[in-house]
């Protein structure tokens, strides 16, 4: 009897997620134990299933992929985690590896390359797509992460990024506190610190910053488009705000 490796899929959009799960389940030695597309639900699903491999998107509702990475790595230091995303820039790749990722693969990779990536990470190897390996991985291994220039983004702590993401998604202080298990007063303190560090003075400006830095992508939000409900999402500007992302 073949002992199957358990994989939890936290990747969007839905069509790609279904394709990915179908491809993985066709392998005799793999079992897909769950699929979600929400950062908070991802953390709960990891606790429930304790998979051998977590396939993780970077941009998720509520908790970002990086926040999920930190949470999972703190609780399950030996769990294999591969980021599967659309983004190739140094910022995302380096941040993912710094947070504890074992691999980084792009969604438009071929079927064979995706399978190689999964097998490699499960086997304990570090994997990065050939298309970005030369320009990114070499810099990472040479300690490039220590030489990056300081920026407004670097000044924000991981917890502040989590609060910023939720603010940009339209959540109120009390809701953010419930999600992050902190008090509303602490949320307000983080919000104030973020505004001081960035030199911004309202939630609309914070939201635009969050979108520019990839915490919120291509979706509606009430602060930029007043007619959308407070639970909706929005894009970087009114033009982008008209575009809805498909999960």
C-alpha positions as a Markdown table, in Angstrom:
| # | Residue | x | y | z |
|---|---|---|---|---|
| 1 | Unk | 0.0 | 0.0 | 0.0 |
| 2 | Unk | 1.4 | 3.4 | -1.0 |
| 3 | Unk | 1.6 | 6.0 | 1.8 |
| 4 | Unk | 0.1 | 9.1 | 0.3 |
| 5 | Unk | 1.5 | 12.6 | 1.0 |
| 6 | Unk | -1.1 | 15.0 | 2.2 |
| 7 | Unk | -1.4 | 18.3 | 0.4 |
| 8 | Unk | -3.4 | 21.4 | 1.5 |
| 9 | Unk | -4.2 | 23.8 | -1.4 |
| 10 | Unk | -4.6 | 27.5 | -0.5 |
| 11 | Unk | -4.4 | 29.0 | -4.0 |
| 12 | Unk | -6.7 | 31.1 | -6.2 |
| 13 | Unk | -8.6 | 31.7 | -8.4 |
| 14 | Unk | -11.1 | 28.9 | -8.2 |
| 15 | Unk | -10.6 | 27.6 | -11.8 |
| 16 | Unk | -6.9 | 27.3 | -11.3 |
| 17 | Unk | -7.3 | 25.7 | -7.8 |
| 18 | Unk | -9.7 | 23.1 | -9.3 |
| 19 | Unk | -7.2 | 22.3 | -12.1 |
| 20 | Unk | -4.4 | 22.0 | -9.6 |
| 21 | Unk | -6.3 | 19.7 | -7.3 |
| 22 | Unk | -7.3 | 17.5 | -10.2 |
| 23 | Unk | -3.7 | 17.3 | -11.4 |
| 24 | Unk | -2.5 | 16.4 | -7.9 |
| 25 | Unk | -5.2 | 13.8 | -7.1 |
| 26 | Unk | -4.3 | 12.0 | -10.3 |
| 27 | Unk | -1.0 | 11.0 | -8.7 |
| 28 | Unk | -1.2 | 7.7 | -6.8 |
| 29 | Unk | 1.0 | 9.0 | -3.9 |
| 30 | Unk | -0.8 | 12.3 | -3.3 |
| 31 | Unk | -3.9 | 13.1 | -1.3 |
| 32 | Unk | -5.4 | 16.6 | -1.4 |
| 33 | Unk | -6.8 | 16.9 | 2.1 |
| 34 | Unk | -8.4 | 20.3 | 1.6 |
| 35 | Unk | -8.7 | 23.5 | -0.5 |
| 36 | Unk | -9.5 | 27.0 | 0.7 |
| 37 | Unk | -8.8 | 30.6 | -0.4 |
| 38 | Unk | -8.7 | 32.6 | 2.8 |
| 39 | Unk | -5.8 | 33.3 | 5.0 |
| 40 | Unk | -7.6 | 32.8 | 8.3 |
| 41 | Unk | -9.3 | 29.5 | 7.0 |
| 42 | Unk | -5.8 | 28.4 | 5.8 |
| 43 | Unk | -4.4 | 28.5 | 9.3 |
| 44 | Unk | -7.3 | 26.6 | 10.7 |
| 45 | Unk | -7.1 | 24.0 | 7.9 |
| 46 | Unk | -3.4 | 23.5 | 8.6 |
| 47 | Unk | -4.2 | 22.8 | 12.2 |
| 48 | Unk | -6.9 | 20.3 | 11.2 |
| 49 | Unk | -5.1 | 18.4 | 8.5 |
| 50 | Unk | -1.4 | 18.9 | 9.4 |
| 51 | Unk | -0.4 | 18.4 | 5.7 |
| 52 | Unk | 3.0 | 17.2 | 4.4 |
| 53 | Unk | 2.9 | 20.1 | 2.0 |
| 54 | Unk | 1.1 | 23.4 | 2.0 |
| 55 | Unk | 0.6 | 25.1 | -1.4 |
| 56 | Unk | 0.2 | 28.8 | -0.6 |
| 57 | Unk | -0.8 | 31.8 | -2.6 |
| 58 | Unk | 0.6 | 35.1 | -1.4 |
| 59 | Unk | -2.5 | 37.2 | -1.8 |
| 60 | Unk | -5.4 | 36.0 | 0.3 |
| 61 | Unk | -8.4 | 37.5 | 2.0 |
| 62 | Unk | -7.9 | 38.4 | 5.7 |
| 63 | Unk | -4.5 | 36.9 | 6.4 |
| 64 | Unk | -1.9 | 37.4 | 3.7 |
| 65 | Unk | 0.2 | 34.5 | 2.4 |
| 66 | Unk | 3.2 | 35.9 | 4.3 |
| 67 | Unk | 1.2 | 36.1 | 7.5 |
| 68 | Unk | 0.1 | 32.5 | 7.0 |
| 69 | Unk | 3.7 | 31.5 | 6.4 |
| 70 | Unk | 4.8 | 33.1 | 9.7 |
| 71 | Unk | 2.0 | 31.5 | 11.6 |
| 72 | Unk | 2.5 | 28.0 | 10.2 |
| 73 | Unk | 6.3 | 28.1 | 10.4 |
| 74 | Unk | 6.1 | 29.1 | 14.1 |
| 75 | Unk | 3.8 | 26.2 | 14.9 |
| 76 | Unk | 5.0 | 23.6 | 12.5 |
| 77 | Unk | 8.7 | 24.3 | 11.8 |
| 78 | Unk | 9.2 | 21.2 | 9.7 |
| 79 | Unk | 6.2 | 21.5 | 7.5 |
| 80 | Unk | 6.9 | 21.9 | 3.8 |
| 81 | Unk | 5.5 | 25.1 | 2.3 |
| 82 | Unk | 5.6 | 26.1 | -1.4 |
| 83 | Unk | 4.4 | 29.5 | -2.5 |
| 84 | Unk | 2.4 | 29.3 | -5.8 |
| 85 | Unk | 1.6 | 32.7 | -7.1 |
| 86 | Unk | 1.6 | 35.1 | -10.1 |
| 87 | Unk | 4.3 | 37.4 | -8.9 |
| 88 | Unk | 8.0 | 37.2 | -10.0 |
| 89 | Unk | 9.5 | 40.3 | -8.4 |
| 90 | Unk | 12.4 | 40.1 | -6.0 |
| 91 | Unk | 10.4 | 41.7 | -3.2 |
| 92 | Unk | 7.9 | 38.8 | -3.1 |
| 93 | Unk | 10.3 | 36.0 | -3.7 |
| 94 | Unk | 12.8 | 37.2 | -1.0 |
| 95 | Unk | 10.1 | 37.9 | 1.5 |
| 96 | Unk | 8.6 | 34.5 | 1.0 |
| 97 | Unk | 11.9 | 32.7 | 1.6 |
| 98 | Unk | 12.6 | 34.9 | 4.6 |
| 99 | Unk | 9.3 | 34.0 | 6.1 |
| 100 | Unk | 10.2 | 30.3 | 5.8 |
| 101 | Unk | 9.0 | 29.1 | 2.3 |
| 102 | Unk | 10.7 | 25.9 | 1.0 |
| 103 | Unk | 9.8 | 26.7 | -2.6 |
| 104 | Unk | 8.5 | 29.4 | -4.9 |
| 105 | Unk | 6.7 | 28.6 | -8.2 |
| 106 | Unk | 4.7 | 30.7 | -10.7 |
| 107 | Unk | 1.2 | 29.7 | -11.6 |
| 108 | Unk | 1.8 | 29.8 | -15.4 |
| 109 | Unk | 4.5 | 27.1 | -15.1 |
| 110 | Unk | 3.9 | 24.0 | -17.2 |
| 111 | Unk | 2.1 | 21.0 | -15.7 |
| 112 | Unk | 5.4 | 19.0 | -15.6 |
| 113 | Unk | 7.2 | 21.9 | -13.9 |
| 114 | Unk | 4.5 | 22.1 | -11.2 |
| 115 | Unk | 4.8 | 18.4 | -10.5 |
| 116 | Unk | 8.6 | 18.7 | -10.3 |
| 117 | Unk | 8.2 | 21.6 | -7.9 |
| 118 | Unk | 5.8 | 19.6 | -5.7 |
| 119 | Unk | 8.0 | 16.5 | -5.7 |
| 120 | Unk | 11.1 | 18.5 | -4.9 |
| 121 | Unk | 9.7 | 20.4 | -1.9 |
| 122 | Unk | 8.1 | 17.2 | -0.5 |
| 123 | Unk | 11.5 | 15.5 | -0.8 |
| 124 | Unk | 13.1 | 18.3 | 1.3 |
| 125 | Unk | 14.7 | 20.3 | -1.5 |
| 126 | Unk | 14.5 | 24.0 | -2.0 |
| 127 | Unk | 12.7 | 24.8 | -5.3 |
| 128 | Unk | 12.4 | 28.0 | -7.3 |
| 129 | Unk | 11.1 | 28.3 | -10.9 |
| 130 | Unk | 13.9 | 28.3 | -13.5 |
| 131 | Unk | 12.3 | 31.4 | -15.0 |
| 132 | Unk | 13.2 | 33.5 | -11.9 |
| 133 | Unk | 15.9 | 31.4 | -10.3 |
| 134 | Unk | 18.9 | 33.1 | -11.9 |
| 135 | Unk | 18.0 | 36.6 | -11.1 |
| 136 | Unk | 16.5 | 36.1 | -7.7 |
| 137 | Unk | 17.9 | 33.0 | -5.9 |
| 138 | Unk | 21.5 | 33.9 | -6.5 |
| 139 | Unk | 21.0 | 37.3 | -4.9 |
| 140 | Unk | 19.1 | 35.7 | -2.0 |
| 141 | Unk | 21.9 | 33.1 | -1.3 |
| 142 | Unk | 24.5 | 35.9 | -1.4 |
| 143 | Unk | 22.8 | 37.7 | 1.4 |
| 144 | Unk | 21.2 | 40.3 | -0.8 |
| 145 | Unk | 18.3 | 40.5 | 1.7 |
| 146 | Unk | 20.7 | 42.4 | 4.1 |
| 147 | Unk | 21.6 | 45.0 | 1.5 |
| 148 | Unk | 18.2 | 46.1 | 0.3 |
| 149 | Unk | 17.5 | 49.8 | 0.7 |
| 150 | Unk | 15.3 | 50.9 | 3.5 |
| 151 | Unk | 11.8 | 52.0 | 2.4 |
| 152 | Unk | 8.5 | 52.9 | 3.9 |
| 153 | Unk | 7.5 | 49.3 | 3.3 |
| 154 | Unk | 10.5 | 48.0 | 5.3 |
| 155 | Unk | 9.6 | 50.3 | 8.2 |
| 156 | Unk | 6.3 | 48.5 | 8.8 |
| 157 | Unk | 6.3 | 45.5 | 11.1 |
| 158 | Unk | 4.7 | 42.2 | 10.1 |
| 159 | Unk | 1.8 | 42.8 | 12.6 |
| 160 | Unk | 1.3 | 46.3 | 11.1 |
| 161 | Unk | 1.1 | 44.8 | 7.6 |
| 162 | Unk | -1.6 | 42.4 | 8.8 |
| 163 | Unk | -3.6 | 45.3 | 10.2 |
| 164 | Unk | -3.0 | 47.4 | 7.1 |
| 165 | Unk | -4.2 | 44.6 | 4.9 |
| 166 | Unk | -7.5 | 44.2 | 6.9 |
| 167 | Unk | -8.1 | 47.9 | 6.9 |
| 168 | Unk | -7.6 | 48.0 | 3.2 |
| 169 | Unk | -10.2 | 45.1 | 2.8 |
| 170 | Unk | -12.7 | 47.3 | 4.7 |
| 171 | Unk | -12.8 | 45.7 | 8.1 |
| 172 | Unk | -13.5 | 47.8 | 11.2 |
| 173 | Unk | -11.2 | 48.0 | 14.2 |
| 174 | Unk | -13.3 | 45.5 | 16.2 |
| 175 | Unk | -13.5 | 43.0 | 13.3 |
| 176 | Unk | -9.7 | 43.3 | 12.9 |
| 177 | Unk | -9.2 | 42.7 | 16.6 |
| 178 | Unk | -11.4 | 39.6 | 16.4 |
| 179 | Unk | -9.5 | 38.2 | 13.4 |
| 180 | Unk | -6.0 | 38.9 | 14.9 |
| 181 | Unk | -7.0 | 38.1 | 18.5 |
| 182 | Unk | -6.0 | 41.6 | 19.8 |
| 183 | Unk | -8.1 | 44.4 | 21.3 |
| 184 | Unk | -9.7 | 47.3 | 19.3 |
| 185 | Unk | -7.4 | 49.6 | 21.3 |
| 186 | Unk | -4.3 | 47.7 | 20.0 |
| 187 | Unk | -5.6 | 47.8 | 16.5 |
| 188 | Unk | -6.1 | 51.6 | 16.7 |
| 189 | Unk | -2.5 | 51.9 | 18.1 |
| 190 | Unk | -1.2 | 49.9 | 15.1 |
| 191 | Unk | -3.2 | 52.0 | 12.7 |
| 192 | Unk | -1.8 | 55.2 | 14.2 |
| 193 | Unk | 1.8 | 53.9 | 14.0 |
| 194 | Unk | 1.3 | 52.9 | 10.4 |
| 195 | Unk | 0.0 | 56.4 | 9.5 |
| 196 | Unk | 2.9 | 58.1 | 11.3 |
| 197 | Unk | 5.5 | 55.8 | 9.6 |
| 198 | Unk | 4.0 | 56.3 | 6.1 |
| 199 | Unk | 3.1 | 60.0 | 6.5 |
| 200 | Unk | -0.5 | 59.2 | 5.6 |
| 201 | Unk | -3.6 | 60.7 | 7.2 |
| 202 | Unk | -6.7 | 58.6 | 6.3 |
| 203 | Unk | -7.8 | 55.1 | 5.5 |
| 204 | Unk | -8.2 | 55.9 | 1.8 |
| 205 | Unk | -4.5 | 56.8 | 1.6 |
| 206 | Unk | -3.6 | 53.6 | 3.6 |
| 207 | Unk | -5.7 | 51.6 | 1.2 |
| 208 | Unk | -4.0 | 53.0 | -1.9 |
| 209 | Unk | -0.6 | 52.2 | -0.3 |
| 210 | Unk | -1.7 | 48.6 | 0.5 |
| 211 | Unk | -2.8 | 48.1 | -3.1 |
| 212 | Unk | 0.4 | 49.6 | -4.5 |
| 213 | Unk | 2.4 | 47.1 | -2.4 |
| 214 | Unk | 0.3 | 44.0 | -3.2 |
| 215 | Unk | -1.6 | 43.5 | 0.1 |
| 216 | Unk | -4.8 | 44.1 | -1.8 |
| 217 | Unk | -5.2 | 43.3 | -5.5 |
| 218 | Unk | -7.7 | 44.2 | -8.1 |
| 219 | Unk | -10.9 | 44.2 | -6.0 |
| 220 | Unk | -13.5 | 46.5 | -4.7 |
| 221 | Unk | -13.3 | 48.6 | -1.5 |
| 222 | Unk | -15.7 | 51.1 | 0.0 |
| 223 | Unk | -13.1 | 53.7 | 0.9 |
| 224 | Unk | -12.2 | 54.4 | -2.8 |
| 225 | Unk | -15.7 | 53.7 | -4.2 |
| 226 | Unk | -18.4 | 54.9 | -1.8 |
| 227 | Unk | -21.3 | 53.1 | -3.4 |
| 228 | Unk | -19.7 | 49.7 | -2.6 |
| 229 | Unk | -20.7 | 48.2 | 0.8 |
| 230 | Unk | -18.2 | 48.3 | 3.6 |
| 231 | Unk | -17.5 | 44.6 | 3.3 |
| 232 | Unk | -16.5 | 44.9 | -0.4 |
| 233 | Unk | -13.0 | 45.4 | -1.9 |
| 234 | Unk | -11.5 | 48.0 | -4.2 |
| 235 | Unk | -8.5 | 48.6 | -6.5 |
| 236 | Unk | -5.7 | 51.1 | -6.6 |
| 237 | Unk | -7.8 | 53.8 | -8.2 |
| 238 | Unk | -11.3 | 54.3 | -9.4 |
| 239 | Unk | -10.4 | 52.7 | -12.7 |
| 240 | Unk | -8.9 | 49.6 | -11.1 |
| 241 | Unk | -11.7 | 49.7 | -8.6 |
| 242 | Unk | -14.1 | 48.8 | -11.4 |
| 243 | Unk | -12.3 | 45.5 | -11.8 |
| 244 | Unk | -13.4 | 42.6 | -9.6 |
| 245 | Unk | -11.1 | 39.7 | -8.9 |
| 246 | Unk | -12.4 | 36.1 | -9.3 |
| 247 | Unk | -11.6 | 33.7 | -6.5 |
